[in-house]
């Protein structure tokens, strides 16, 4: 998927500048024949049938109650909801920066997308190397993702902006994969389908909701303010979820000023009380 994002914008940029947008759309539509042919070629007799949970009344309500009662599920979903709604509106921001801020065209927009995809591909490869997924990684990635968006919104030059798009793409995908993995691993098998449907509804469904809001902010106050607002909301959401998870887990923030350098970390309340 990330490789396609890396190659697709480059091909689209060449097509738009050489033969026009219409031909680019036509070839994009024809490319859908490949996955359709692949689906038709699947040998259904070789598929492994899974055990389905019998349909019953109130299953959706049961799934919502299940998620609401488990902090390790509800807080990652809340975080990806805010990040997906306000922090992932890159088609708006990249278009606005390519056209209105840096006075570029379709080529610059496709270049921005290639850099984002390269970062996302790196994030996917790094995520695949991790043996386990921790919620603190999710909070750290979400916070860094928002801070980089704020830094990108203040970029004085197109090259500095372009440089920041790579880690933004990497941390954005890391946030998504970490949340997705942690939610799947924490959900019981018989509830996983309903939990993941709620997760995808919040993550994928939030972006179309936030797009008009972010678009209005960008139109009214400028692309830089619009990009920065998405980053600020992502940072606030990540920090709020981090403190909520720490409170549920019985952790407190400890600042250690020994050896002349401050160390900030979460420790169990009992350890903090003993040290005091």
N, C-alpha and C positions, 0 to 999 in steps of 0.2 A: 504493500500500500504506500509506504513512504518512498520507495523507489519510483513508483508511478508518479507521485507528487514531484519528485525530483526531475524526471524526464519530461512529463507532460507540459509544464509551463514553458520549458525551453522550446519544445516543438511548437507549441501554440504561438510563442513569441515570433518564431521564424515564419510561421504560416501567415500570421496577421500582417507582418511587415512586408511579406512578399506577394501573397495572393489575396489577402483581405480577410476580414472577420467572418464573412459568410461561408467561405470554404473551410475555415477552421471549425466552425460549428457543424458543418456537414460531415467532415471527417471524424469529428468527435462523436457524432451520432452513429456513424457506421462502425466505430470501434466497439460499440455495445454488442455487435454480432458475436464477438469472440467469447465473452462470458456466457451468452445464450447458447452457443454451440457447445461450450464446455459442460453446461448443465444438462443439455440433451444427451451428451455422451456418457453421463454417469450411469454405471451399472447398479441399479437399485437392488438387485438380488444379492449384492455383496455388502450392502450396508448393514450395520449392527443396530437392531431396534432397541431403543431405550425403554425402560419401564416408566410409563406415564402415570402421573397422579390423576385419579378419576376426577372429572369435572363435577363441581358441586357449588351450591349457592353460597355466596359470601367469601369466596377464595381471595378476591381482591382486597376486601376488608381485612381478612386474616393476614395477608402479606404486609399491608400497611401497619397493622398492629405488631407484627413480628419485627419489622424494621424499627419502629418507634421505641420498642423496648430494649434495643441493643445499641449502645453507644458506638461500638466498633463498626456498625453499619450506618447509622443515621448521620454521624458527623462527617465521614468521607463523602457521603452523598450530598450533604449540605455544602461542603467545600466545592465539589465539582459543579454544583448548581450555580454558585456565585461566579466561579472562574469561567465556566462555560457560557454563562449569560453575559458577563461584562468583559471578560478577558480574552475571549477567542473570536472577536469580530475582526479578524485580520483582512478579509476582503474590503471592508470599509476603510480601515486605516491605511493599508498598503496602497489602495487606489488613491486616497486623498493625499498621501505623502508623495507618491510618484507623480501625480498630476498637479496638485496645488502647492506643495511645499518645495519640491525639488525640480519642478517644471520638466518632468520626464514624460514618457509615453508608455505605450504597450510594452516596449522592450524593457524599460526600467521596472515596470510592474511584474513582468515575468521573471526578471532577475531577482527581485525581492522574494518571490515565491520559491525560486530555486534555492535561495539561501535558507529560507524557513524549512524547506523540505530536507535539505542537507542536515540541518540541526536536528530535525525530527528523526531522520534515519540514524544519526549518531545516538540520540536518546533511546531509540528502540534497541540498538545493539548493546548499549550499556545496561539497559533494563534486563535484557535477556541474560546477562552475565551474573546478575545478582541471585544469590541462593535463596534469599528470603526477602519479604517485604514488610517494612515497619511503618507505622503511622507517622513516626517522627520524620521519616524521609518524605512522606506526603506533605507534611506541614512545611518542611524546609524548602522543598521544591516549589510549592505554591507561593511561598514568601519571596524566594529569589526570582521566580517568574514575574511577579508583580513589580518588584523593584527594577528589573531589567526593562520592563515596559515603560516605567516612568523615565528611566535613563534614556531610552530610545526616543521618547517624545521630546526630550530636550536636546537631541542631537543637532549640533550646528552644521554638520556637513553630511552629504549623502553617503560618504564612505564610512563614517563612524556609525551612522544609522544601519548601514548594510552589515557592518561587523557585528552589531548587537543582535541582528536577526537570527544568527546561527545559534547562540546560546538560548535565545528566547524559544526557538523551535525545539531545542533539546529539552529544556526544562518544562515546556508545555506538554510535550509527549510523556516525559517522566511523571508529571503530575497525573495525567490521565491514566497511564499504565499502572502506577502505584495504587491509585484509588480503585481502579477496576480489579486488580489482583487481590487487594486486601478485602474488598467487598465479597468477591467470589469465594475466597478461602474462608471467610468468617461465616458465610451463610451455610445452613444445613442443606444437604442435597435435595431434599424434597421441597425446599423453599427457594432454591437458587434461581429458578426461572422467573419467579415473580419478583424477587429482589433485583435481578439484573434488568428486568423490564422497567422497574421503577428507576433504576440508575440511569439507563439510557434515555428514558423519558425526561429526566431532569437535566442530563448533560446535553444531549442533542436537541431537546426541545427548548432549552433555555436560550440558545444563541438566536433563534428567530425572534424571541421575545425581547432580548436585549438589543438587537440590531437597530430597531427604530429609535430606541432611547439613545444609544451611542451615536447613531447617525445624526440625530437632532442636536446633540451636544457638539459634534464635529462641525455641523453646518453653522450653528449659532456662535460658538466660541473658538472654532478653529480645530484643525486636525490634531495639533499638539495637545490641546486640552482634552479632546476626546480620547486620545491614546492614553494620556496620563490618568484620566478618570478610571479607565478599565484597570490600569495597574494598581491604583490606590485601593479600589474595591477588592481586588484580588489579595493584596497584602493584608488588608483589614480582616477579610474572611479567613485567610490562612492563620493569622495570629489568634483570632477569636476561637477558631476550631482547635488550635494547639492548646490554648489555655483550658478550653472545655474538656479536652481529652486528658490533660494533666490533672484536672480536678477530679474527673471520674476515676482515674487511676491512682488517686491518692498521692500525687506528686506536687512539689512546690518548687518555685524558682529560687535557685541559690546563686549568689554572686560571691566568688572567692577572689580576694584582692591580694593574696599572698604572692610572693616572688615578683612583686611589682607589676604583674599583668593580670587584668581581670578575667576570670573564667566564669561564664554564665552557663548554667545547665540545670536541668530538672533532676531532683533527687526525691526519694521517698520521704514522706513527712516524718516517719520514725527516725530516719538517719539524721534529718535536719535537727530534730529535737535533741538527739543524743549529742550531736556536735555542739549545740548551744550549751 
